[in-house]
Amino acid sequence: MFIFMPLAPIILFVYNRPLHTAQTLEALRKNDLADQSLLYIFADGLKNNATENQRIDFEEVRKIIYSKKWTKEVQIRESEQNKGLAKSIIEGVTEIVQKHGKIIVLEDDLTTAKGFLTYMNQALETYKNEDLVYQISAYTYPANYENIQTETFFLKNVCSWGWATWAEKWQIFEPDAQKLMDQFTNQQKIDDFNLKYYYSFELLKMQAAGTINSWAVRFHASVFLKGGLVLFPKKTLIQNIGFDSSGENCAPDDFYSSSPQTDFVKVEKISIKLSKKANLALQNCFQKRYKPTIFQRIINKLGRIITSVLPIFLILFLVNLACAQDKKIGRPVPKYNLFPLEFAIGNHSVSLPFYRIFRLPIHPAITFGTEYSWWRNSNQHVFSPIRLGIFYNRYNASGVYLATGIGYRYTMDLGLFVDGSLEVGYLHYFRPFATMTFKDGLYESGYDFGKPSVILPFTISIGYDFSNLTEYYWSIFLRYKWFLQTPYNDYFGSDFLPQAIISVGARYQPDWLGRNTKCPAKSKTVSNPFKFSKTKKAKQGDLKGKD
C-alpha cells in the first residue's frame, strides 16, 4: 500500500454519548492507516444544567477516550466549559488545520469503513492543488448513481459526516450567516443551493435569525458562493449511528442509512467539474424525500393567503373598535360567553413561520381549549385563549403544553371570521428514544421524565361561525400556530427551536349555566325581531277591516 507522508491528522468531537463514542473509536482503530495516524479528541465540557444521567454519560465518555491507544498517537483536549458542537468544531478545526495544513473530521456518531483513512489521505493528496475542490466527503447520499462510471464524482454540496479539507480552503469559512444570505441575490441561486427540494437556504435563514447554531450550513454556503466542489464516493464509507434513537437530535430514519456501503474506494483523478448525472440523481433523491404533495401545496397556499389578509382585518379591527356597538339587527350575540369548548387535530413540524406550513411525514398534534371573554359585540370579540395540547414528533421531541394569552376575533355578518392571539405557555417535552442509565458497568434503559421549557406562540385562524344557520353556537376553523421553545438543546442546535402546528378544529358553546343554548335568530323560545307575532298580525287585520 502506498503511504502518504505525512498523513492528515484526525479530529474527533465527543460529548456525552459513550456507546456511540466507543463504536466510533473502535471502527477508527480498525482502519488500515490508524496505526500510522495522529488523532486529536476534543471533549466538550459538561453543561451547567446537566442531569445526573447526563453527568454519568459525560464521565463515561472521558473514561472511554483514555481507555485505549486508538491510533499511533492520541492527543486529548478537554474543555472546562460547554461550547456546543458548532463552536467546538469551528475552533477545533481552525486550530488543527492551521497547524498541519490538512485535516480529517469525525463526530462521535460516525463509524468508518476499513478503508476510510486510505480514501481520505489519497483524495487529499490527489486534489491538494486544485482550486475548485474545497472538501472531501466519505459519506454519500442514498441516490441512484448507477449511471456514473467513476468511483468518485463532484457535487456542490458540503457534507458534515466524515469529511476532510485543507487549511487554505477552510479559510473561506464565513461565520456571519447574514453576510452569506445577502449574496443570494436571486431565486435561481437559492434553488441551486437547495437542489430545488432541500431546505439549505431555510437553515441559513434560521442560522441568521439565531434559532439554530450550525457550522455546516455556513460552510456549505461559503463553498457554494465560491463555486467550490466536493468530492463524493459512489458508495459510502460512513454510517451515521446517531439515527438509532439514542441521539438528542436524531430518531429512527432509514433514509440516510440506506446508501450503498463499501470498505474501499479507489481514488483516481477525475475531471474537476460538477457531475451533472450525480447532481440530477441527488436532486431526484431529494424530490422524493422533500417535495410537497398537492395537499401540502394547497395548505401552504392557504397559509400565505391568511398572512396576506391579516393586515386588512387588523385595520378593520382598529376602525370598528373606535365605533363599536352592538347591532340591533345582524349576527346573534350570545348572552353568555362562558368558556366554549374547542377541539383541533393537526400536524406538528419544526419550521420558521409560514414556511412549508404543512410538511410530511405526519407528526400528530391534538389541542383542547376554551376561552375567557373580555369583551364582545356582534362582530368583534376580545378573549383569552386557554389551550392544552400534545404533539408527537419522532424526529425531534414530543411534548405536552399549556398556554394562554390575549386574542381578537372579527366575524363578518355572513359568518366568516379571522382571529389571532399572542400567547405564553409551559411545555414539557420528551425525547423520542429510551434514556440509558449507567449501572454496575452496564447501560440499562431508563425512564425519561422529560424537560421543562417555555413556549411563546402566536396563532391565526380562519373559519366559519354557523350561528346564522343553526340553532346552536358552534364554528369550524383552520388554525396555524407557530411558537419558539426555549431552552431546547444548546449542544446540537441552539437555545431556541421554532415549531409550527397546522390544524383543523371546531368550537362549541355549551349552556354551562342552564340557560337556553339556542341562537336568538333560530330559537323557538326567543322572539325573532324580523317577524311579527300572530297577535300583531291579527291587530293589523282588524284595522284593515275597519277601514
C-alpha positions in Angstrom: 0.0 0.0 0.0 1.3 3.4 -0.9 1.7 5.6 2.2 1.5 9.4 2.1 3.7 11.2 4.5 2.7 13.0 6.5 -0.8 11.6 6.9 -3.6 14.0 7.7 -4.4 14.3 11.4 -7.9 13.1 12.5 -10.0 15.2 14.8 -12.9 13.7 16.7 -15.5 15.6 18.7 -17.2 13.9 21.7 -19.5 14.9 24.5 -21.8 12.5 26.4 -22.7 9.6 24.2 -20.5 6.7 25.5 -22.0 3.9 23.4 -21.5 5.8 20.2 -18.1 7.2 21.1 -16.9 3.6 21.8 -18.2 2.3 18.4 -16.8 5.3 16.5 -13.3 4.8 18.1 -13.3 1.0 17.6 -14.2 1.4 13.9 -11.5 4.0 13.5 -8.9 1.8 15.3 -9.6 -1.0 12.7 -8.7 1.3 9.8 -5.7 0.4 7.7 -3.8 3.6 8.4 -4.9 4.0 12.1 -1.6 2.7 13.4 0.2 5.5 11.5 -2.2 8.4 12.2 -2.4 11.2 14.8 -5.8 11.5 16.5 -7.0 14.6 18.3 -10.0 14.1 20.5 -11.9 17.3 21.5 -14.1 16.6 24.5 -16.7 19.3 25.2 -17.4 20.4 28.8 -20.4 19.5 30.8 -23.5 21.8 30.7 -24.3 23.7 33.9 -27.8 22.3 33.9 -26.9 18.7 33.2 -28.9 15.9 34.8 -27.4 13.2 36.8 -27.7 10.7 33.9 -26.0 13.2 31.6 -23.2 13.6 34.1 -22.7 9.9 34.3 -22.6 9.6 30.5 -20.3 12.5 30.3 -17.8 10.9 32.7 -18.1 7.6 31.0 -17.1 9.2 27.7 -14.0 10.6 29.4 -13.1 7.1 30.6 -13.5 5.6 27.1 -11.3 8.1 25.2 -8.5 7.4 27.7 -9.0 3.6 27.7 -7.0 2.7 24.6 -4.4 3.9 22.2 -6.8 4.2 19.4 -4.2 5.3 16.8 -0.4 5.7 16.7 -0.7 8.9 18.7 -3.7 10.4 20.6 -3.9 13.9 22.0 -7.0 14.7 24.1 -8.3 18.3 24.6 -10.8 18.5 27.5 -12.8 21.7 27.6 -13.8 23.0 31.0 -16.8 24.8 29.6 -19.6 23.6 27.4 -19.1 25.2 24.0 -21.7 23.3 22.0 -21.0 21.4 18.8 -20.8 24.3 16.3 -18.3 26.3 18.3 -16.3 23.2 19.2 -15.9 22.3 15.5 -15.1 25.8 14.3 -12.4 26.4 16.9 -11.0 22.8 16.8 -10.8 22.5 13.0 -9.3 26.0 12.8 -6.6 25.2 15.3 -5.6 21.8 13.9 -5.8 22.5 10.2 -3.7 25.7 10.6 -1.1 23.6 12.4 -1.0 20.7 9.9 -2.3 22.1 6.7 -4.9 19.4 6.2 -7.4 17.6 8.4 -9.9 14.7 8.6 -13.0 15.4 10.8 -15.3 13.0 12.6 -18.1 13.3 15.2 -19.0 10.8 17.9 -21.8 9.0 16.0 -19.9 8.1 12.7 -18.5 4.7 12.2 -16.0 4.3 9.4 -15.2 1.6 6.9 -11.8 -0.1 7.0 -10.6 1.9 4.0 -11.8 5.3 5.3 -8.4 6.8 6.2 -6.8 5.4 3.0 -9.5 7.1 0.8 -9.3 10.4 2.7 -5.5 10.6 2.5 -5.4 9.6 -1.1 -8.0 12.2 -2.0 -6.4 14.9 0.0 -3.1 14.3 -1.8 -4.7 13.9 -5.3 -6.6 17.2 -5.2 -4.5 19.4 -2.9 -3.5 21.8 -5.7 -7.0 22.1 -7.3 -8.5 25.5 -6.6 -12.1 24.4 -7.1 -12.0 21.4 -4.7 -12.9 22.5 -1.2 -13.8 19.3 0.7 -13.6 15.5 0.6 -16.6 13.6 1.8 -16.6 10.0 2.8 -20.4 9.8 3.0 -22.7 9.7 0.0 -26.4 10.4 -0.1 -28.8 7.5 -0.9 -29.4 8.5 -4.6 -29.3 6.3 -7.7 -25.7 6.6 -9.1 -25.8 3.6 -11.4 -25.2 5.7 -14.5 -22.0 7.1 -13.1 -18.9 5.1 -14.3 -16.3 6.5 -12.0 -16.0 5.6 -8.3 -16.0 9.3 -7.3 -17.7 12.4 -8.5 -18.1 16.1 -7.7 -21.1 17.9 -6.2 -21.6 21.4 -4.8 -23.0 20.1 -1.5 -20.8 20.2 1.6 -21.2 17.1 3.8 -20.7 17.1 7.6 -20.5 13.3 8.1 -16.9 12.3 7.8 -15.0 14.9 5.8 -11.6 16.4 5.1 -10.2 19.7 3.9 -7.1 21.9 3.6 -6.1 25.0 5.6 -6.4 27.4 2.6 -9.9 26.0 1.8 -11.1 26.3 5.4 -10.1 29.9 5.5 -13.1 30.8 3.3 -15.5 29.8 6.1 -17.8 32.8 6.8 -19.2 32.7 10.3 -21.7 35.5 9.6 -24.9 33.9 8.1 -26.4 37.3 7.2 -23.4 38.2 5.0 -23.9 34.8 3.3 -27.6 35.4 2.8 -27.0 38.8 1.3 -25.1 37.1 -1.6 -28.1 35.0 -2.6 -29.4 37.7 -4.9 -32.0 35.7 -7.0 -34.3 32.7 -6.7 -32.3 30.7 -9.2 -29.2 30.8 -6.9 -31.4 29.8 -3.9 -32.8 26.9 -5.9 -29.4 25.7 -6.9 -28.3 25.9 -3.3 -31.3 23.9 -2.2 -31.1 21.4 -5.2 -34.7 22.7 -5.6 -36.2 20.4 -3.0 -33.9 20.5 0.1 -34.0 23.3 2.6 -30.4 24.5 2.9 -31.4 28.2 2.5 -34.0 27.8 5.2 -31.3 26.5 7.6 -29.2 29.5 6.6 -32.1 31.8 7.5 -32.5 30.1 10.8 -28.8 30.5 11.5 -29.0 34.2 10.7 -32.1 34.5 13.0 -30.2 32.8 15.8 -32.7 29.9 16.1 -30.0 27.3 15.3 -26.2 27.2 15.5 -24.8 25.2 12.6 -21.3 25.4 11.3 -22.2 23.0 8.4 -24.8 25.3 6.7 -22.4 28.2 6.9 -19.5 26.2 5.4 -21.9 24.9 2.7 -22.9 28.4 1.8 -19.3 29.6 1.9 -18.2 26.9 -0.5 -21.2 27.2 -2.8 -20.8 31.0 -3.2 -17.1 30.5 -4.2 -18.2 28.0 -6.8 -16.5 25.2 -5.0 -16.8 21.5 -5.4 -16.9 18.5 -3.0 -15.6 15.0 -3.9 -18.0 12.2 -3.1 -17.6 8.4 -3.3 -20.1 6.4 -5.3 -20.6 4.2 -2.2 -20.4 5.4 1.3 -17.6 4.8 3.7 -19.5 6.3 6.7 -22.5 5.1 8.7 -24.3 7.5 11.0 -25.3 5.5 14.0 -27.0 8.5 15.6 -30.2 7.6 13.9 -30.8 4.7 16.3 -33.0 6.7 18.8 -30.0 7.5 21.0 -29.0 10.9 19.9 -30.6 14.1 21.3 -31.4 15.3 17.8 -31.8 12.1 15.9 -34.5 9.4 15.7 -35.0 6.3 13.6 -34.7 7.3 9.9 -33.8 4.7 7.2 -33.4 7.3 4.5 -29.8 8.4 5.3 -28.7 5.0 6.3 -29.8 3.4 3.1 -26.7 4.4 1.0 -24.8 1.5 -0.6 -21.8 0.7 1.6 -18.2 -0.4 0.8 -14.9 -0.9 2.6 -12.7 0.7 0.0 -12.9 3.4 -2.7 -10.3 3.7 -5.4 -9.2 7.3 -5.8 -8.3 8.3 -9.4 -8.1 11.9 -10.5 -11.2 12.8 -12.5 -12.2 16.0 -14.3 -12.7 18.9 -11.9 -16.3 19.8 -12.8 -19.8 19.2 -11.4 -21.2 15.8 -12.3 -24.5 16.6 -13.9 -25.6 12.9 -13.6 -24.8 12.8 -9.9 -26.4 16.2 -9.4 -29.6 15.1 -11.1 -29.6 11.8 -9.2 -29.3 13.7 -5.9 -32.0 16.2 -6.9 -34.4 13.3 -7.7 -33.5 11.8 -4.4 -34.4 15.0 -2.5 -37.5 15.4 -4.6 -38.9 12.1 -3.4 -37.9 12.9 0.1 -38.9 16.6 0.4 -41.1 17.8 -2.4 -44.5 18.9 -1.1 -47.6 16.9 -2.2 -50.5 18.6 -3.9 -52.3 18.7 -0.5 -49.3 20.2 1.1 -49.1 22.9 -1.5 -52.8 23.7 -1.0 -52.3 24.1 2.7 -49.2 26.2 2.2 -51.1 28.5 -0.2 -53.9 28.9 2.3 -51.2 29.9 4.9 -49.9 32.6 2.6 -53.4 33.8 2.0 -54.0 34.0 5.7 -50.8 36.0 6.1 -51.7 38.4 3.3 -55.3 39.2 4.5 -54.3 39.5 8.2 -53.3 43.2 7.9 -56.7 44.0 6.4 -58.5 42.5 9.3 -56.2 44.4 11.7 -57.3 47.7 10.0 -60.9 46.6 10.3 -60.3 45.9 14.0 -59.0 49.4 14.7 -61.8 51.1 12.7 -64.5 49.1 14.3 -63.1 49.3 17.8 -63.3 53.0 17.6 -67.1 53.0 17.0 -68.0 49.5 18.3 -71.6 49.0 19.4 -74.0 46.0 19.4 -76.2 45.9 16.4 -80.0 45.5 16.8 -80.1 43.6 13.5 -77.3 41.4 12.5 -75.5 38.3 13.9 -76.8 37.0 17.1 -74.7 37.7 20.2 -74.6 35.1 23.0 -75.9 36.5 26.2 -73.4 34.3 28.0 -69.7 34.0 26.8 -68.6 31.4 29.3 -65.8 29.0 28.4 -66.7 27.5 25.0 -65.2 24.1 24.2 -62.8 23.6 21.2 -61.0 20.6 19.8 -58.4 20.6 17.0 -56.3 18.0 15.3 -53.3 18.7 13.1 -49.7 18.2 12.1 -46.5 19.3 14.0 -43.3 20.4 12.3 -40.1 22.2 13.0 -40.2 25.4 10.9 -39.8 29.1 10.6 -43.1 31.0 10.4 -45.2 30.4 7.3 -42.5 28.3 5.6 -43.7 25.0 4.3 -46.7 25.1 6.6 -47.7 21.5 6.0 -44.8 19.0 6.0 -44.6 15.3 5.7 -44.3 12.9 7.4 -47.3 13.4 9.7 -46.5 14.2 13.3 -49.9 14.3 15.0 -50.9 17.2 17.3 -54.1 17.4 19.3 -55.4 20.5 21.1 -58.2 21.0 23.7 -59.1 24.6 24.5 -61.5 27.2 25.8 -61.7 31.0 26.0 -62.4 33.6 28.6 -64.4 36.5 27.1 -63.3 40.0 28.0 -65.4 42.0 25.6 -67.7 41.2 22.7 -70.3 42.6 20.3 -71.9 41.1 17.2 -68.8 41.2 15.1 -65.8 41.6 17.4 -64.5 39.5 20.3 -61.6 40.1 22.7 -60.7 37.0 24.6 -58.0 35.0 26.4 -57.5 31.5 24.9 -56.6 28.7 27.2 -55.2 25.7 25.3 -53.9 22.3 26.3 -52.1 20.4 23.6 -50.0 17.4 22.9 -47.8 16.6 19.9 -45.6 13.7 18.8 -42.6 14.2 16.6 -40.4 11.2 16.2 -37.5 13.2 14.6 -37.3 15.8 17.4 -39.1 15.8 20.7 -42.7 15.3 21.7 -44.5 17.3 24.3 -47.5 18.5 26.3 -48.1 22.2 26.7 -50.5 24.6 28.3 -50.7 28.2 27.0 -52.8 31.3 27.4 -52.7 34.9 26.2 -54.8 37.6 24.5 -56.7 37.2 21.3 -59.0 39.1 18.9 -61.7 37.7 16.5 -63.5 39.6 13.8 -66.6 37.9 12.4 -68.4 39.1 9.3 -72.2 39.1 9.2 -72.1 36.2 6.8 -70.3 34.1 9.4 -66.7 34.1 8.1 -64.2 35.0 10.8 -60.5 35.5 11.3 -58.7 35.6 14.6 -55.3 35.8 16.1 -53.6 35.6 19.5 -50.3 36.1 21.3 -49.6 33.6 24.0 -47.1 32.3 26.5 -47.0 28.8 27.9 -45.3 25.9 29.5 -44.1 22.9 27.5 -42.9 19.6 29.0 -41.1 17.8 26.2 -39.8 14.3 25.9 -37.0 12.9 23.7 -38.2 10.2 21.2 -36.0 7.5 22.4 -35.2 5.5 25.5 -33.0 7.0 28.2 -29.9 5.0 29.0 -28.5 4.8 32.6 -25.1 3.5 33.6 -25.3 1.0 36.4 -22.8 -1.6 37.6 -20.7 -1.2 34.4 -23.7 -1.7 32.1 -26.2 0.5 30.3 -29.9 0.0 31.1 -33.0 1.5 29.7 -34.4 4.2 32.0 -37.5 6.4 32.0 -37.4 9.8 30.5 -39.2 12.2 32.8 -39.0 14.9 30.2 -37.7 18.5 30.4 -39.5 21.8 31.2 -39.4 24.7 28.8 -41.2 27.9 27.9 -43.0 28.5 24.7 -44.0 31.8 23.0 -46.8 31.1 20.5 -48.8 33.2 18.1 -51.8 31.8 16.2 -54.0 32.9 13.4 -57.2 31.2 12.2 -59.8 31.5 9.6 -63.2 29.8 9.9 -67.0 29.9 9.8 -69.5 30.6 12.5 -72.7 28.6 12.0 -74.8 30.8 14.3 -76.6 32.3 11.4 -77.6 28.8 10.0 -78.2 26.7 13.0 -79.8 27.0 16.4 -76.6 26.5 18.3 -73.4 28.4 18.8 -70.7 26.5 17.1 -68.0 27.1 14.4 -65.2 25.4 12.5 -61.7 26.7 11.8 -58.3 26.2 10.2 -55.6 27.3 12.6 -51.9 28.0 12.2 -49.8 28.1 15.4 -46.1 29.0 15.4 -44.0 29.1 18.6 -40.5 29.3 19.9 -39.4 26.8 22.5 -36.7 27.7 25.0 -34.5 26.1 26.2 -34.3 23.3 23.6 -30.9 21.8 23.0 -27.9 24.2 23.1 -25.4 21.4 22.3 -26.7 20.4 18.9 -28.8 23.4 17.9 -29.4 26.4 20.0 -31.4 27.6 23.0 -34.4 28.1 20.7 -36.4 25.7 18.5 -39.0 27.1 16.1 -42.0 24.9 15.7 -45.4 25.0 13.9 -48.8 23.2 14.1 -51.4 23.4 11.3 -54.7 22.1 12.5 -58.5 22.0 11.8 -61.0 22.1 14.6 -64.4 23.1 15.9 -65.7 25.3 18.8 -69.0 24.9 20.6 -70.6 27.0 23.4 -72.3 24.7 26.0 -75.0 26.0 28.3 -73.0 25.8 31.5 -75.5 27.9 33.5 -78.6 26.1 32.4 -79.7 28.9 30.0 -81.1 28.4 26.5 -78.3 27.2 24.2 -80.0 28.1 21.0 -79.3 31.2 19.0 -81.8 34.0 19.2 -82.2 34.1 15.4 -83.3 30.4 15.3 -84.7 29.6 18.8 -88.4 28.9 19.2 -88.2 30.2 22.8 -86.7 33.6 21.9 -88.7 36.1 19.8 -87.3 36.8 16.3 -87.0 40.5 15.7 -87.6 40.0 11.9 -91.1 38.6 12.2 -94.4 39.9 13.5 -96.2 37.8 16.2 -99.6 36.4 15.4 -101.1 38.9 17.8 -99.6 41.8 15.8 -100.9 40.3 12.5 -104.4 39.9 14.0 -104.5 43.5 15.1 -103.4 44.7 11.6 -106.2 42.7 10.0 -108.7 44.2 12.4 -107.6 47.7 11.5 -107.8 46.9 7.8 -111.3 45.5 8.2 -112.4 48.7 10.0 -111.3 50.8 7.1 
